[in-house]
Amino acid sequence: MSPSQKLLLSIHACFGLATTMSGLFLNLYLWRLSNDLTVNASFILVTFFFGTVSFAVGALLSKKTDRIFSFQIGIGLTALFYLLVILLQEKTASYPMVIGILNGTATGFYWLGYLVLIYDLVDNQSRSQFMGKQMAVFGLVNTLGPAFAGYVISSLNFTGYNLVFSLSLLLFFTGLILSLRLPKDTSPKKPLYLRLLWRFNKRKSALKPMWFGWLIWGTCEGILAFYPTVILFMTVKNEFLVGISSILFGTVAILSSLWHSRYNNRDREPYTLLIVWLMYFLACIPMILTMNIWTVFIFLIVNEISKALIGVTYFSFMFRSIKDLPKSGLRTESMVMREIMLNIGRLLSITTFILLYLAAKELTIYYFLFAIFIQGLLFKILSAENDGIMVRKKIKIYKSEV
């Protein structure tokens, strides 16, 4: 990896360690304060909505100035968000919408900047390997962060939550300082061309199903944003055990990501996605029938495999799909389109969850199964790319023979 790629990965590691330490337990913090899952769902719902808005604003900012500014604003606002949580303390659960607005705004700015930086600093040939290494690093911080945070919280109870949020605050500031060393964007500044991207969608038929796939992914990810953590805590009833279990889950994520970066080539990706999706769906069924520590742990292990392999595989597919778009013109627009489709899926999913929870709480777990089931459509979308490649190869062979 180049020095700029290593620096970007280091900043993302700081951000990831801070968010895994605090973000995982923020959901538990809200649930323990309120004992009401609608508080968690409302917080996540507002987060995703304002994440979409700030992602678009960050895109406009990066097109007119530099994508680094959006990246830095995201890190700074995330630090401000946790500072607000520290100041509110036990009153935090009374303002899920307020903190959700700030968290969503910070998240949108950060991810717009980060994704465009990946597109700019990592070439097409090495991007899949970079994404695999990124997931391995994220798996490592997912292992260390929650385990340490769980120990602190279990020892100090609610005081421990504030200490963990304070340590995360320091990590965000570290990432912000490191970001000052990232290379500047020297390409000409242009307006946001979402309409032009729409024209490319009409010309390149593979783009439309690819965007739809992000909506499908978002439908599942909306619930995964808070539900698994709460389920695990309900099962073990101890923050330290929740944190320690992250060592197992993080190890699984690291191994899965390393396997992807080394063995999961382009031809193998659709079948990897299909197999992992089947494992994911089947692992959810025993947990629905009998929720105990074994069924929950099996599901969460497969969940980590799924996030690592399905997520990175589909991301790599997206970058291949948009590689023909003008780099200086539509790379930011592509990230905005992805975020819009992803968050439409998330918002629809969480809204459905809240309505089901209020009307018939026992049905929410079945909706969880449905959200995982429809992820199987990603295999159909991804396999269409390989079918197109095979057709083009056959045409070339035919022409050479003629």
C-alpha positions, -999 to 999 in steps of 0.1 A, spaced: 0 0 0 11 36 -7 18 60 22 -15 78 16 -34 46 16 -18 36 49 -26 70 64 -62 67 53 -65 32 68 -49 45 101 -74 73 104 -103 49 97 -89 26 123 -89 54 149 -125 63 139 -135 26 139 -120 19 173 -138 49 188 -171 40 172 -169 3 181 -160 11 218 -188 36 221 -213 29 193 -219 -7 203 -227 3 239 -246 34 230 -274 12 219 -273 -7 252 -270 26 271 -303 39 254 -320 5 260 -309 3 297 -320 39 303 -354 34 286 -361 -3 284 -379 5 252 -367 -6 217 -386 22 200 -361 46 216 -333 28 199 -352 25 166 -362 62 167 -325 72 173 -314 50 143 -342 62 121 -333 99 125 -296 90 122 -301 74 88 -324 102 76 -300 130 84 -271 108 73 -286 109 38 -291 147 39 -256 154 52 -241 129 27 -256 150 -2 -244 183 15 -210 167 19 -210 158 -18 -217 194 -27 -190 206 -4 -164 182 -18 -172 191 -54 -167 228 -47 -138 225 -23 -121 192 -13 -134 158 -2 -111 160 28 -132 188 43 -163 166 44 -141 138 59 -128 162 86 -163 177 94 -176 142 99 -149 133 124 -153 166 142 -191 164 145 -189 128 157 -166 140 185 -192 167 193 -220 141 193 -202 120 220 -195 152 240 -232 159 240 -240 123 252 -214 128 280 -231 161 291 -266 147 289 -258 115 308 -290 98 320 -311 123 301 -297 110 268 -326 85 263 -351 114 266 -337 131 234 -332 102 209 -343 125 180 -319 153 189 -288 131 193 -299 112 162 -298 144 141 -262 151 152 -251 115 148 -266 112 114 -251 145 102 -217 135 114 -220 100 98 -230 114 64 -201 138 61 -176 112 73 -186 84 49 -189 107 19 -154 119 24 -140 84 32 -156 67 2 -145 93 -23 -110 91 -8 -109 54 -13 -120 59 -49 -93 86 -55 -64 70 -36 -69 33 -45 -68 21 -81 -93 -4 -95 -68 -33 -96 -60 -31 -58 -93 -18 -45 -107 -52 -36 -75 -61 -17 -76 -27 1 -112 -33 11 -103 -67 24 -75 -52 45 -98 -25 57 -123 -51 69 -95 -70 86 -84 -38 105 -120 -31 113 -123 -66 126 -93 -61 148 -107 -29 164 -141 -46 166 -123 -72 188 -103 -49 210 -127 -20 214 -159 -36 227 -139 -60 250 -121 -31 267 -153 -10 268 -173 -40 282 -148 -45 310 -149 -8 320 -187 -6 319 -192 -38 339 -168 -25 365 -182 11 368 -218 7 356 -231 40 342 -199 58 351 -181 34 328 -203 44 299 -192 81 303 -155 70 306 -158 50 274 -174 79 256 -146 102 268 -119 79 255 -136 77 222 -136 115 221 -98 115 223 -96 90 194 -118 112 172 -95 141 179 -65 119 170 -81 110 137 -89 146 130 -52 156 134 -40 128 112 -64 138 85 -45 170 80 -17 150 63 -39 135 36 -32 146 0 -53 174 -14 -76 170 -44 -61 188 -74 -89 180 -99 -110 209 -113 -139 219 -91 -173 212 -107 -210 212 -96 -228 180 -85 -241 162 -117 -268 139 -103 -288 144 -135 -258 134 -156 -254 102 -136 -291 94 -142 -284 96 -180 -255 71 -176 -280 49 -157 -301 48 -189 -271 41 -211 -255 14 -189 -282 -11 -180 -260 -28 -153 -261 3 -131 -299 2 -123 -299 -32 -106 -267 -24 -88 -283 7 -72 -314 -14 -63 -291 -39 -46 -281 -12 -21 -317 -7 -12 -319 -44 -5 -288 -42 16 -301 -13 35 -333 -31 43 -313 -57 63 -288 -33 77 -314 -10 92 -324 -36 117 -288 -49 122 -278 -14 133 -292 -21 168 -311 -54 171 -283 -80 174 -265 -61 202 -297 -58 223 -305 -95 216 -271 -105 229 -274 -84 260 -309 -99 267 -293 -133 265 -261 -128 286 -273 -98 307 -238 -84 312 -219 -57 293 -185 -74 300 -197 -106 283 -210 -86 254 -176 -70 251 -157 -103 255 -179 -119 229 -167 -93 204 -132 -110 205 -148 -141 190 -169 -120 165 -139 -98 156 -117 -128 150 -143 -143 126 -145 -109 108 -107 -107 104 -104 -142 91 -133 -137 67 -118 -104 54 -83 -119 49 -99 -148 30 -117 -124 8 -86 -103 0 -66 -134 -9 -90 -159 -24 -123 -143 -33 -116 -133 -69 -141 -118 -93 -153 -151 -108 -158 -166 -73 -177 -136 -58 -213 -145 -68 -210 -180 -55 -194 -167 -22 -223 -143 -18 -248 -171 -24 -232 -196 0 -228 -169 28 -264 -157 23 -278 -193 27 -257 -197 59 -271 -164 71 -307 -172 65 -304 -208 79 -286 -195 110 -315 -171 118 -342 -198 118 -330 -216 151 -327 -183 169 -363 -175 160 -376 -209 171 -356 -209 204 -337 -179 215 -309 -190 238 -272 -183 242 -262 -209 216 -286 -199 188 -278 -162 194 -241 -168 193 -243 -190 161 -263 -163 144 -239 -135 154 -209 -155 142 -225 -160 108 -236 -123 109 -199 -113 111 -190 -136 82 -219 -121 62 -210 -85 69 -174 -91 59 -179 -112 27 -213 -99 14 -205 -63 22 -170 -62 7 -180 -83 -23 -209 -60 -32 -188 -29 -26 -162 -42 -51 -189 -50 -76 -202 -14 -73 -167 1 -79 -163 -21 -110 -198 -10 -122 -189 27 -120 -153 25 -133 -164 37 -168 -178 69 -153 -157 101 -156 -135 100 -125 -133 138 -122 -170 142 -128 -192 115 -113 -174 96 -86 -190 118 -59 -224 115 -75 -221 77 -74 -215 78 -37 -245 100 -32 -267 77 -53 -255 47 -32 -262 65 1 -297 75 -11 -306 40 -21 -290 25 10 -308 48 34 -342 44 16 -339 7 25 -328 15 61 -356 40 67 -383 17 53 -369 -12 73 -368 7 107 -402 23 101 -417 -11 95 -399 -24 126 -414 4 148 -449 -2 135 -447 -39 141 -432 -34 175 -461 -11 185 -488 -33 169 -475 -69 174 -442 -71 192 -439 -109 187 -438 -105 149 -406 -83 148 -383 -113 148 -400 -127 117 -395 -94 99 -358 -98 108 -358 -131 90 -376 -116 60 -350 -88 57 -322 -114 56 -342 -135 31 -345 -108 5 -307 -103 6 -306 -133 -17 -315 -109 -46 -279 -96 -44 -267 -129 -59 -290 -125 -89 -277 -89 -94 -240 -100 -90 -242 -131 -112 -257 -110 -141 -222 -93 -143 -205 -126 -148 -230 -137 -174 -223 -105 -193 -185 -112 -191 -190 -147 -204 -211 -135 -234 -185 -109 -243 -157 -135 -241 -177 -158 -264 -182 -130 -289 -145 -122 -290 -136 -159 -295 -162 -162 -323 -149 -131 -340 -113 -143 -338 -123 -177 -353 -142 -160 -382 
